[in-house]
Amino acid sequence: MKMQSHWEQLIPPSLLAEIEARAAAEHRSASEMLREAVEDYLRERRGRSANISERTPKEAAARILDRRKRHVLPEGETIRELMTYGRA
C-alpha cells in the first residue's frame, strides 16, 4: 500500500496539478498561491462574522482596494465591460 504524501492528503493530485500549472503561468510558487488563497478565505470568513454595520465606508473602500491588488483586468477590458457582462 502506497503512503500518500502530505500534499496528497490535503489536496487531490488533479487539483494540485492544476494549481502548479497556474502558479507556473503566473511565475509564482504553488505554496505562495495556496497560502494566499487560504489567507483570503480566512479573511473573508472573519469579515462575514464581523458585524457589517460596524464597518465604516473607509474600511470598506480599503478592503476593496486590497482585494483588487491581486486582480488585473485582461488586456483591453474595462470595469464597465465587466459590470455589464451578460446583460442584454
DSSP file (Angstrom, degrees, kcal/mol; ACC not computed):
  #  RESIDUE AA STRUCTURE BP1 BP2  ACC     N-H-->O    O-->H-N    N-H-->O    O-->H-N    TCO  KAPPA ALPHA  PHI   PSI    X-CA   Y-CA   Z-CA
    1    1 A M              0   0    0      0, 0.0     2,-0.3     0, 0.0     0, 0.0   0.000 360.0 360.0 360.0 128.4    0.0    0.0    0.0
    2    2 A K        -     0   0    0      1,-0.0     2,-0.3     0, 0.0     0, 0.0  -0.598 360.0-131.0 -80.7 133.0    1.4    3.4   -1.1
    3    3 A M        -     0   0    0     -2,-0.3     2,-0.2     1,-0.0    -1,-0.0  -0.665  23.8-123.3 -81.2 136.3    1.6    6.1    1.6
    4    4 A Q        -     0   0    0     -2,-0.3    -1,-0.0     1,-0.1     2,-0.0  -0.541  23.8-118.0 -77.5 144.8    0.1    9.4    0.5
    5    5 A S     >  -     0   0    0     -2,-0.2     4,-1.6     1,-0.1     5,-0.2  -0.304  31.2-102.9 -72.4 166.9    2.4   12.5    0.6
    6    6 A H  H  > S+     0   0    0      1,-0.2     4,-1.3     2,-0.2     3,-0.2   0.907 123.8  49.9 -57.2 -43.1    1.4   15.3    2.9
    7    7 A W  H  > S+     0   0    0      1,-0.2     4,-3.6     2,-0.2     3,-0.2   0.899 107.0  53.9 -64.5 -41.3    0.2   17.3   -0.2
    8    8 A E  H  4 S+     0   0    0      1,-0.2    -1,-0.2     2,-0.2    -2,-0.2   0.792 106.0  54.0 -65.8 -27.1   -1.9   14.4   -1.5
    9    9 A Q  H  < S+     0   0    0     -4,-1.6    -1,-0.2    -3,-0.2    -2,-0.2   0.853 118.8  33.8 -72.2 -34.0   -3.6   14.2    1.9
   10   10 A L  H  < S+     0   0    0     -4,-1.3    -2,-0.2     1,-0.3    -3,-0.1   0.851 128.7  25.7 -87.8 -38.8   -4.6   17.8    1.8
   11   11 A I  S  < S-     0   0    0     -4,-3.6    -1,-0.3    -5,-0.2     5,-0.0  -0.992  83.3-113.7-134.1 129.2   -5.2   18.3   -2.0
   12   12 A P    >>  -     0   0    0      0, 0.0     4,-2.5     0, 0.0     3,-0.5  -0.314  32.5-117.0 -59.3 144.2   -6.2   15.8   -4.6
   13   13 A P  H 3> S+     0   0    0      0, 0.0     4,-2.3     0, 0.0     5,-0.2   0.842 113.5  54.2 -54.3 -37.5   -3.4   15.2   -7.2
   14   14 A S  H 3> S+     0   0    0      2,-0.2     4,-1.6     1,-0.2     5,-0.1   0.902 111.5  44.7 -66.0 -38.6   -5.5   16.5  -10.1
   15   15 A L  H <> S+     0   0    0     -3,-0.5     4,-2.4     2,-0.2    -1,-0.2   0.889 111.7  52.9 -70.9 -39.1   -6.2   19.8   -8.2
   16   16 A L  H  X S+     0   0    0     -4,-2.5     4,-2.7     1,-0.2    -2,-0.2   0.895 107.0  52.5 -62.0 -40.2   -2.6   20.1   -7.2
   17   17 A A  H  X S+     0   0    0     -4,-2.3     4,-2.1    -5,-0.2    -1,-0.2   0.900 110.1  48.5 -62.4 -40.4   -1.5   19.7  -10.8
   18   18 A E  H  X S+     0   0    0     -4,-1.6     4,-2.3     2,-0.2    -2,-0.2   0.902 111.7  49.3 -66.2 -41.0   -3.9   22.5  -11.8
   19   19 A I  H  X S+     0   0    0     -4,-2.4     4,-2.7     2,-0.2    -2,-0.2   0.925 111.5  49.0 -63.5 -44.7   -2.5   24.7   -9.0
   20   20 A E  H  X S+     0   0    0     -4,-2.7     4,-2.3     2,-0.2    -2,-0.2   0.882 111.2  49.8 -63.9 -38.5    1.1   24.1  -10.1
   21   21 A A  H  X S+     0   0    0     -4,-2.1     4,-2.1     2,-0.2    -1,-0.2   0.921 112.9  46.2 -65.7 -43.9    0.3   24.8  -13.7
   22   22 A R  H  X S+     0   0    0     -4,-2.3     4,-1.6     2,-0.2    -2,-0.2   0.903 111.8  51.8 -64.5 -41.7   -1.5   28.1  -12.8
   23   23 A A  H  <>S+     0   0    0     -4,-2.7     5,-2.9     1,-0.2     4,-0.3   0.913 109.6  49.3 -61.7 -43.0    1.4   29.0  -10.5
   24   24 A A  H ><5S+     0   0    0     -4,-2.3     3,-1.1     1,-0.2    -1,-0.2   0.900 109.0  52.5 -63.4 -40.1    3.9   28.4  -13.3
   25   25 A A  H 3<5S+     0   0    0     -4,-2.1    -1,-0.2     1,-0.3    -2,-0.2   0.822 114.1  43.1 -65.0 -30.1    1.9   30.5  -15.7
   26   26 A E  T 3<5S-     0   0    0     -4,-1.6    -1,-0.3    -5,-0.1    -2,-0.2   0.328 113.1-119.1 -96.9   6.6    1.9   33.4  -13.1
   27   27 A H  T < 5S+     0   0    0     -3,-1.1     2,-0.3    -4,-0.3    -3,-0.2   0.907  75.6 118.1  55.4  46.3    5.6   32.9  -12.3
   28   28 A R      < -     0   0    0     -5,-2.9     2,-0.2    -8,-0.1    -1,-0.2  -0.858  68.9-100.5-132.2 166.1    4.8   32.1   -8.7
   29   29 A S     >  -     0   0    0     -2,-0.3     4,-2.0     1,-0.1     5,-0.2  -0.621  25.1-126.0 -87.6 152.5    5.2   29.1   -6.4
   30   30 A A  H  > S+     0   0    0     -2,-0.2     4,-2.6     1,-0.2     5,-0.2   0.884 112.2  55.0 -62.8 -38.1    2.3   26.8   -5.7
   31   31 A S  H  > S+     0   0    0      1,-0.2     4,-2.6     2,-0.2    -1,-0.2   0.878 105.9  51.9 -64.9 -35.9    2.8   27.2   -2.0
   32   32 A E  H  > S+     0   0    0      2,-0.2     4,-2.4     1,-0.2    -1,-0.2   0.925 111.3  47.0 -64.3 -44.0    2.5   31.0   -2.4
   33   33 A M  H  X S+     0   0    0     -4,-2.0     4,-2.4     2,-0.2    -2,-0.2   0.919 114.1  47.1 -64.3 -43.5   -0.8   30.7   -4.3
   34   34 A L  H  X S+     0   0    0     -4,-2.6     4,-2.5     2,-0.2     5,-0.2   0.915 111.7  50.3 -64.9 -42.9   -2.2   28.2   -1.7
   35   35 A R  H  X S+     0   0    0     -4,-2.6     4,-2.6    -5,-0.2    -1,-0.2   0.928 112.3  47.6 -60.6 -45.0   -1.1   30.4    1.2
   36   36 A E  H  X S+     0   0    0     -4,-2.4     4,-2.7     1,-0.2    -1,-0.2   0.897 111.3  51.1 -62.9 -40.8   -2.8   33.5   -0.5
   37   37 A A  H  X S+     0   0    0     -4,-2.4     4,-2.3     2,-0.2    -2,-0.2   0.912 112.6  45.3 -64.5 -42.5   -5.9   31.5   -1.2
   38   38 A V  H  X S+     0   0    0     -4,-2.5     4,-2.8     2,-0.2     5,-0.2   0.916 113.1  50.3 -68.1 -42.2   -6.2   30.3    2.4
   39   39 A E  H  X S+     0   0    0     -4,-2.6     4,-2.6    -5,-0.2    -2,-0.2   0.923 112.0  47.9 -61.0 -43.8   -5.5   33.8    3.8
   40   40 A D  H  X S+     0   0    0     -4,-2.7     4,-2.5     2,-0.2    -1,-0.2   0.912 112.2  49.8 -62.1 -42.7   -8.2   35.3    1.5
   41   41 A Y  H  X S+     0   0    0     -4,-2.3     4,-2.5     2,-0.2    -2,-0.2   0.939 113.4  44.9 -61.6 -47.7  -10.6   32.6    2.6
   42   42 A L  H  X S+     0   0    0     -4,-2.8     4,-2.6     2,-0.2     5,-0.2   0.893 112.5  51.5 -66.0 -39.3  -10.0   33.2    6.3
   43   43 A R  H  X S+     0   0    0     -4,-2.6     4,-2.3    -5,-0.2    -1,-0.2   0.916 111.4  48.3 -61.7 -42.8  -10.1   37.0    5.9
   44   44 A E  H  X S+     0   0    0     -4,-2.5     4,-2.2     2,-0.2    -2,-0.2   0.914 111.7  49.0 -64.3 -43.0  -13.5   36.6    4.1
   45   45 A R  H  X S+     0   0    0     -4,-2.5     4,-1.8     2,-0.2    -2,-0.2   0.904 111.9  48.6 -64.5 -41.0  -14.9   34.3    6.8
   46   46 A R  H  X S+     0   0    0     -4,-2.6     4,-1.3     1,-0.2    -1,-0.2   0.901 110.6  52.3 -64.0 -39.0  -13.7   36.7    9.5
   47   47 A G  H  < S+     0   0    0     -4,-2.3    -2,-0.2     1,-0.2    -1,-0.2   0.877 107.8  51.1 -64.5 -38.2  -15.3   39.6    7.6
   48   48 A R  H  < S+     0   0    0     -4,-2.2    -1,-0.2     1,-0.2    -2,-0.2   0.867 109.5  50.2 -66.8 -35.5  -18.6   37.7    7.3
   49   49 A S  H  < S+     0   0    0     -4,-1.8    -1,-0.2    -5,-0.2    -2,-0.2   0.743  95.0  88.4 -77.7 -21.1  -18.7   37.0   11.0
   50   50 A A  S  < S-     0   0    0     -4,-1.3     2,-0.7    -5,-0.1     3,-0.1  -0.428  96.6 -98.2 -73.1 152.1  -18.0   40.7   11.9
   51   51 A N    >   -     0   0    0      1,-0.2     3,-1.6    -2,-0.1     4,-0.3  -0.610  30.0-153.1 -73.4 115.2  -21.0   42.9   12.3
   52   52 A I  G >  S+     0   0    0     -2,-0.7     3,-1.6     1,-0.3    -1,-0.2   0.826  90.8  64.0 -61.5 -33.3  -21.2   44.7    8.9
   53   53 A S  G 3  S+     0   0    0      1,-0.3    -1,-0.3    -3,-0.1    -2,-0.1   0.710  95.2  61.3 -66.6 -17.6  -22.9   47.7   10.5
   54   54 A E  G <  S+     0   0    0     -3,-1.6    -1,-0.3     2,-0.1     2,-0.2   0.603  84.9  96.7 -82.8 -11.5  -19.8   48.4   12.5
   55   55 A R    <   -     0   0    0     -3,-1.6    -3,-0.0    -4,-0.3     3,-0.0  -0.548  68.3-139.1 -81.2 142.5  -17.7   48.9    9.3
   56   56 A T     >  -     0   0    0     -2,-0.2     4,-2.1     1,-0.1     3,-0.2  -0.611  24.0-112.7 -93.4 159.6  -17.1   52.4    8.1
   57   57 A P  H  > S+     0   0    0      0, 0.0     4,-2.5     0, 0.0     5,-0.2   0.855 119.5  57.2 -57.5 -34.0  -17.1   53.3    4.4
   58   58 A K  H  > S+     0   0    0      2,-0.2     4,-2.2     1,-0.2     5,-0.1   0.909 106.5  48.0 -64.1 -41.8  -13.4   54.0    4.7
   59   59 A E  H  > S+     0   0    0      2,-0.2     4,-2.2     1,-0.2    -1,-0.2   0.895 111.1  51.0 -65.2 -39.7  -12.8   50.4    5.9
   60   60 A A  H  X S+     0   0    0     -4,-2.1     4,-2.3     2,-0.2    -2,-0.2   0.924 110.4  48.6 -63.3 -44.4  -14.9   49.0    3.1
   61   61 A A  H  X S+     0   0    0     -4,-2.5     4,-2.6     1,-0.2    -2,-0.2   0.907 110.8  50.9 -62.4 -42.0  -13.0   51.0    0.5
   62   62 A A  H  X S+     0   0    0     -4,-2.2     4,-2.2     1,-0.2    -1,-0.2   0.895 110.0  50.4 -62.4 -40.3   -9.7   49.9    1.9
   63   63 A R  H  X S+     0   0    0     -4,-2.2     4,-2.1     2,-0.2    -2,-0.2   0.903 110.6  49.1 -64.9 -41.5  -10.9   46.2    1.8
   64   64 A I  H  X S+     0   0    0     -4,-2.3     4,-2.0     1,-0.2    -2,-0.2   0.935 111.8  48.4 -63.5 -45.9  -11.9   46.6   -1.9
   65   65 A L  H  X S+     0   0    0     -4,-2.6     4,-1.0     1,-0.2    -2,-0.2   0.882 109.5  53.6 -62.6 -37.8   -8.6   48.2   -2.8
   66   66 A D  H >< S+     0   0    0     -4,-2.2     3,-0.5     1,-0.2     4,-0.5   0.914 110.2  46.6 -63.0 -42.9   -6.7   45.4   -1.0
   67   67 A R  H >< S+     0   0    0     -4,-2.1     3,-0.7     1,-0.2     4,-0.2   0.844 108.1  56.5 -68.4 -33.0   -8.6   42.7   -3.0
   68   68 A R  H >< S+     0   0    0     -4,-2.0     3,-1.2     1,-0.2    -1,-0.2   0.712  88.0  78.5 -73.0 -18.8   -8.1   44.5   -6.3
   69   69 A K  T << S+     0   0    0     -4,-1.0    -1,-0.2    -3,-0.5    -2,-0.2   0.872  99.4  40.4 -56.2 -38.4   -4.3   44.5   -5.8
   70   70 A R  T <  S+     0   0    0     -3,-0.7     2,-0.6    -4,-0.5    -1,-0.3   0.444 103.9  78.4 -93.4   0.2   -4.0   40.8   -6.9
   71   71 A H    <   -     0   0    0     -3,-1.2     2,-0.4    -4,-0.2    -1,-0.1  -0.938  57.7-173.4-118.5 119.4   -6.6   41.0   -9.7
   72   72 A V        -     0   0    0     -2,-0.6     3,-0.1     3,-0.0    -3,-0.0  -0.903  26.3-119.2-111.4 135.3   -5.6   42.5  -13.0
   73   73 A L        -     0   0    0     -2,-0.4     3,-0.1     1,-0.1     6,-0.0  -0.417  37.3-101.3 -68.2 145.2   -8.1   43.1  -15.8
   74   74 A P    >   -     0   0    0      0, 0.0     3,-2.3     0, 0.0    -1,-0.1  -0.291  57.2 -73.2 -61.1 154.4   -7.4   41.2  -19.1
   75   75 A E  T 3  S+     0   0    0      1,-0.3     3,-0.1    -3,-0.1    -3,-0.0  -0.251 120.4   8.4 -51.5 125.5   -5.8   43.3  -21.8
   76   76 A G  T 3  S+     0   0    0      1,-0.3    -1,-0.3    -3,-0.1     2,-0.2   0.359  99.1 124.4  85.4  -5.6   -8.4   45.7  -23.3
   77   77 A E    <   -     0   0    0     -3,-2.3     2,-0.3     4,-0.0    -1,-0.3  -0.588  42.2-159.6 -88.1 150.2  -11.1   45.0  -20.7
   78   78 A T     >  -     0   0    0     -2,-0.2     4,-1.8    -3,-0.1     5,-0.2  -0.851  30.9-114.5-122.3 162.4  -12.6   47.8  -18.6
   79   79 A I  H  > S+     0   0    0     -2,-0.3     4,-2.4     1,-0.2     5,-0.2   0.911 117.3  56.1 -59.5 -42.9  -14.5   47.7  -15.3
   80   80 A R  H  > S+     0   0    0      1,-0.2     4,-1.8     2,-0.2    -1,-0.2   0.895 105.5  51.2 -59.6 -41.1  -17.7   48.9  -17.1
   81   81 A E  H  > S+     0   0    0      1,-0.2     4,-0.5     2,-0.2    -1,-0.2   0.894 110.8  48.3 -64.0 -38.9  -17.5   45.9  -19.5
   82   82 A L  H >< S+     0   0    0     -4,-1.8     3,-0.6     1,-0.2    -2,-0.2   0.881 110.5  51.8 -67.6 -37.3  -17.2   43.5  -16.5
   83   83 A M  H 3< S+     0   0    0     -4,-2.4    -1,-0.2     1,-0.2    -2,-0.2   0.843 116.8  38.4 -68.0 -33.0  -20.1   45.2  -14.8
   84   84 A T  H >< S+     0   0    0     -4,-1.8     3,-2.0    -5,-0.2    -1,-0.2   0.363  83.0 134.5-101.1   5.4  -22.4   44.8  -17.8
   85   85 A Y  T << S+     0   0    0     -3,-0.6     3,-0.1    -4,-0.5    -3,-0.1  -0.330  78.3   9.6 -57.6 128.4  -21.1   41.4  -18.9
   86   86 A G  T 3  S+     0   0    0      1,-0.3     2,-0.3    -2,-0.1    -1,-0.3   0.362  96.1 126.7  85.5  -5.5  -24.1   39.2  -19.8
   87   87 A R    <         0   0    0     -3,-2.0    -1,-0.3     1,-0.1    -3,-0.0  -0.654 360.0 360.0 -85.3 142.0  -26.7   41.9  -19.6
   88   88 A A              0   0    0     -2,-0.3    -1,-0.1    -3,-0.1    -3,-0.0   0.455 360.0 360.0 -86.6 360.0  -28.9   42.4  -22.6
